[in-house]
Amino acid sequence: MPRSSLRVLIVDDEPLVRRGLRRMLHNCEGIEIAGEARNGREALARIDELGPDLVFLDVRMPELDGLAVLRALEVVGKVPGIIFVTAYDRYAVAAFEHHAIDYLLKPFDEERVRVAVDRARQRLEAREPAALAARMAELLDGLRPGAPERIAVKTGTRTVLLDPADIEWVEAADNYVRLHAGRQRHLLRGSLAAAADTLDEQRFVRIHRSAIVNLEHVAELRSRPSGDGVVRLRSGTELPLSRRYRDAFEKRLRAR
């Protein structure tokens, strides 16, 4: 395959991730960016329309996720090369190395993207993508039911592996989420909805449009006449509980 003929489709529901990938891929030799897709349904349409050689495919997306996209492609027998973009922790990453064309663990940098592109090019030239993608789907299916055992958080030049049990609450911060773990604060790129999908739903619950709380750190719930409330954590932090989420929150508290 000539280096100039590797056509790439970027699929991710986060605009910042798509923009960053596009910028990094522009600096990779022999890459033509065929287009972008914001979700799984758009991805299937773009793959059918554009016929890319390689797809950077987000694992977690609303409605139709990356796994469902891959399954749909397998049904029609039209599977391009796949590089998964994922927030899975280091335990899953070790397995990815043996099953996928490649993966990108968020957050990633330009050098990591360049390595992924070179590896994908070699696999595509060997005509391996469909078999590798099928094995990757099987792997993901086995991992999907559980929440990650560690969350990878980049801090300067270091990557910290954070135990979800240590997270007291999660806060929306523009195009990021802020993880509060004791005195530590960690920023992750993404939406609060995406964080909710990643975290253990038995432990974490939404209490406000801009906050998710770890039930294990809740000390007290105070009601207000308006129907809203205040959630106090064991650390002393007080968070607003909106009326919209109150019933579900109280039900989860009673179930513990």
C-alpha positions as CSV (number, residue, x, y, z in Angstrom):
1,M,0.0,0.0,0.0
2,P,1.6,3.3,-1.0
3,R,2.2,5.6,2.0
4,S,0.1,8.3,0.3
5,S,-3.0,6.1,0.2
6,L,-3.8,5.6,3.9
7,R,-7.2,7.2,4.3
8,V,-8.3,7.8,7.9
9,L,-11.7,8.4,9.6
10,I,-11.8,9.8,13.1
11,V,-14.8,8.8,15.3
12,D,-15.3,10.3,18.7
13,D,-18.1,12.1,20.5
14,E,-15.7,14.6,22.0
15,P,-14.9,17.5,19.7
16,L,-11.6,18.2,21.5
17,V,-10.5,14.6,21.0
18,R,-11.4,14.8,17.3
19,R,-9.6,18.1,16.9
20,G,-6.5,16.9,18.7
21,L,-6.3,13.7,16.6
22,R,-6.7,15.6,13.4
23,R,-3.8,17.9,14.3
24,M,-1.6,15.0,15.3
25,L,-2.4,13.0,12.2
26,H,-1.6,16.0,9.9
27,N,2.0,15.6,11.1
28,C,2.1,11.9,10.2
29,E,3.6,11.0,6.8
30,G,1.3,9.5,4.2
31,I,-2.0,10.2,6.0
32,E,-5.1,11.5,4.3
33,I,-8.0,12.4,6.7
34,A,-11.1,11.3,4.9
35,G,-13.5,12.7,7.5
36,E,-14.9,12.6,11.0
37,A,-18.0,11.2,12.8
38,R,-19.5,12.3,16.1
39,N,-21.1,9.0,17.0
40,G,-21.6,5.4,16.0
41,R,-24.4,5.9,13.6
42,E,-22.5,8.6,11.8
43,A,-19.4,6.3,11.8
44,L,-21.3,3.5,9.9
45,A,-22.6,6.0,7.3
46,R,-19.1,7.6,6.8
47,I,-17.4,4.2,6.5
48,D,-19.9,3.1,3.9
49,E,-19.6,6.4,2.1
50,L,-15.8,7.0,2.3
51,G,-14.3,3.6,2.5
52,P,-11.4,4.5,4.8
53,D,-8.4,2.3,5.3
54,L,-8.1,3.1,9.0
55,V,-10.6,4.2,11.6
56,F,-9.8,5.8,15.0
57,L,-12.8,4.5,16.9
58,D,-13.8,5.6,20.4
59,V,-14.9,2.7,22.6
60,R,-17.5,4.6,24.6
61,M,-20.1,6.7,22.8
62,P,-23.8,7.3,23.6
63,E,-26.4,5.1,21.8
64,L,-24.2,3.2,19.5
65,D,-20.7,2.6,20.9
66,G,-17.5,1.5,19.2
67,L,-18.2,-2.2,20.0
68,A,-21.6,-2.0,18.3
69,V,-20.1,-0.2,15.3
70,L,-17.5,-3.0,14.9
71,R,-20.2,-5.7,15.2
72,A,-22.3,-4.0,12.5
73,L,-19.3,-3.8,10.2
74,E,-18.6,-7.5,10.7
75,V,-22.2,-8.3,9.7
76,V,-21.7,-6.7,6.3
77,G,-18.2,-7.9,5.9
78,K,-16.7,-4.4,5.6
79,V,-14.2,-4.0,8.4
80,P,-11.4,-1.4,7.9
81,G,-8.4,-1.2,10.1
82,I,-9.4,-0.2,13.6
83,I,-7.4,1.7,16.2
84,F,-9.5,1.9,19.4
85,V,-9.5,5.1,21.4
86,T,-10.1,4.2,25.0
87,A,-10.0,5.2,28.7
88,Y,-9.5,1.6,29.9
89,D,-6.9,1.2,32.5
90,R,-3.5,-0.5,32.4
91,Y,-4.8,-4.0,33.0
92,A,-6.8,-3.9,29.8
93,V,-4.0,-2.2,27.9
94,A,-1.8,-5.3,28.4
95,A,-4.3,-7.4,26.7
96,F,-4.9,-4.9,23.9
97,E,-1.3,-5.2,22.8
98,H,-2.0,-8.8,21.9
99,H,-5.4,-8.4,20.1
100,A,-5.8,-5.0,18.5
101,I,-4.3,-3.4,15.5
102,D,-3.6,-0.8,18.2
103,Y,-5.2,1.4,20.9
104,L,-4.8,4.9,22.1
105,L,-5.2,5.3,25.9
106,K,-6.6,8.7,26.7
107,P,-4.8,11.1,27.2
108,F,-2.3,10.5,24.4
109,D,0.3,12.5,22.6
110,E,1.6,12.9,19.0
111,E,4.4,10.4,19.4
112,R,1.9,7.7,20.5
113,V,-0.3,8.5,17.5
114,R,2.6,8.2,15.2
115,V,3.5,4.8,16.6
116,A,-0.1,3.6,16.2
117,V,-0.2,4.8,12.6
118,D,3.1,3.0,11.7
119,R,1.9,-0.2,13.4
120,A,-1.5,-0.1,11.6
121,R,0.2,0.5,8.3
122,Q,2.2,-2.7,8.8
123,R,-0.9,-4.7,9.7
124,L,-2.9,-3.3,6.8
125,E,-0.2,-4.2,4.4
126,A,-0.2,-7.8,5.8
127,R,-4.1,-7.8,5.2
128,E,-4.8,-8.6,8.9
129,P,-7.3,-6.0,10.0
130,A,-10.5,-8.0,10.0
131,A,-9.2,-10.9,12.0
132,L,-7.5,-8.5,14.5
133,A,-10.7,-6.4,14.9
134,A,-12.8,-9.5,15.5
135,R,-10.4,-10.7,18.3
136,M,-10.5,-7.2,19.7
137,A,-14.3,-7.2,19.8
138,E,-14.2,-10.4,21.8
139,L,-11.8,-9.0,24.2
140,L,-13.8,-5.8,24.8
141,D,-17.0,-7.8,25.2
142,G,-15.4,-9.6,28.1
143,L,-14.1,-6.4,29.7
144,R,-17.2,-4.2,29.2
145,P,-19.4,-5.3,32.1
146,G,-17.0,-4.2,34.8
147,A,-15.8,-0.7,35.7
148,P,-12.1,0.0,35.3
149,E,-10.0,-1.1,38.3
150,R,-7.8,2.0,37.8
151,I,-8.3,5.3,36.0
152,A,-5.3,6.7,34.2
153,V,-4.8,10.4,34.9
154,K,-2.0,12.4,33.2
155,T,-0.3,14.8,35.6
156,G,2.5,16.8,33.8
157,T,5.0,14.2,32.6
158,R,3.5,11.4,34.8
159,T,0.5,9.2,34.5
160,V,-1.2,8.5,37.8
161,L,-3.4,5.3,38.2
162,L,-6.3,6.4,40.5
163,D,-8.4,3.9,42.4
164,P,-12.1,4.8,41.8
165,A,-12.8,4.0,45.4
166,D,-10.7,7.0,46.4
167,I,-12.8,9.4,44.3
168,E,-15.3,11.3,46.5
169,W,-17.1,13.2,43.7
170,V,-16.7,14.2,40.1
171,E,-17.4,17.8,38.9
172,A,-18.1,19.1,35.4
173,A,-15.5,21.7,34.3
174,D,-16.2,23.0,30.8
175,N,-14.8,20.4,28.4
176,Y,-13.3,18.5,31.3
177,V,-14.2,16.7,34.5
178,R,-12.5,17.2,37.8
179,L,-12.0,14.2,40.0
180,H,-11.9,15.0,43.8
181,A,-10.0,12.4,45.7
182,G,-9.2,13.6,49.2
183,R,-6.8,16.6,48.8
184,Q,-6.0,15.6,45.3
185,R,-7.7,17.1,42.2
186,H,-7.3,15.6,38.7
187,L,-8.6,16.9,35.4
188,L,-9.7,14.6,32.7
189,R,-10.8,15.6,29.2
190,G,-14.4,14.6,28.5
191,S,-18.0,15.1,29.6
192,L,-19.7,14.3,32.9
193,A,-22.0,11.9,31.0
194,A,-18.9,10.0,29.6
195,A,-17.5,9.8,33.2
196,A,-20.8,8.4,34.4
197,D,-20.6,5.6,31.7
198,T,-17.1,4.7,32.8
199,L,-17.5,4.7,36.6
200,D,-19.2,1.8,38.5
201,E,-22.9,2.6,38.5
202,Q,-23.3,0.7,41.8
203,R,-21.0,3.1,43.5
204,F,-21.4,6.4,41.7
205,V,-24.6,8.4,41.2
206,R,-25.5,11.7,39.6
207,I,-26.9,14.3,42.0
208,H,-26.8,17.4,39.9
209,R,-26.2,18.3,36.2
210,S,-22.6,19.2,37.1
211,A,-21.8,16.6,39.8
212,I,-21.6,12.8,40.4
213,V,-21.0,11.5,44.0
214,N,-19.4,8.3,45.4
215,L,-22.1,6.8,47.7
216,E,-19.4,5.3,49.9
217,H,-18.3,8.9,50.9
218,V,-21.8,10.2,51.6
219,A,-22.3,11.1,55.3
220,E,-25.6,13.0,55.3
221,L,-28.5,14.2,53.2
222,R,-30.4,17.3,54.1
223,S,-33.7,18.2,52.5
224,R,-35.0,21.7,51.5
225,P,-38.6,22.8,51.2
226,S,-38.0,23.5,47.5
227,G,-37.5,19.8,46.9
228,D,-33.8,20.2,46.4
229,G,-31.3,19.1,49.0
230,V,-27.7,19.1,50.2
231,V,-25.4,16.1,50.2
232,R,-22.6,16.3,52.8
233,L,-19.6,14.0,52.3
234,R,-17.5,12.5,55.1
235,S,-14.8,15.1,54.2
236,G,-17.2,17.9,55.1
237,T,-17.7,18.9,51.5
238,E,-21.4,19.9,50.8
239,L,-22.8,19.5,47.3
240,P,-26.2,20.5,45.9
241,L,-28.8,17.8,45.2
242,S,-31.2,18.9,42.5
243,R,-34.8,17.9,42.6
244,R,-34.4,16.1,39.2
245,Y,-32.0,13.6,40.6
246,R,-33.3,13.4,44.2
247,D,-35.6,10.4,43.9
248,A,-33.0,8.2,42.2
249,F,-30.4,9.3,44.7
250,E,-32.5,8.5,47.8
251,K,-33.5,5.1,46.3
252,R,-29.8,4.2,45.8
253,L,-29.0,5.3,49.4
254,R,-31.8,3.1,50.8
255,A,-30.6,0.1,48.8
256,R,-27.1,0.2,50.4
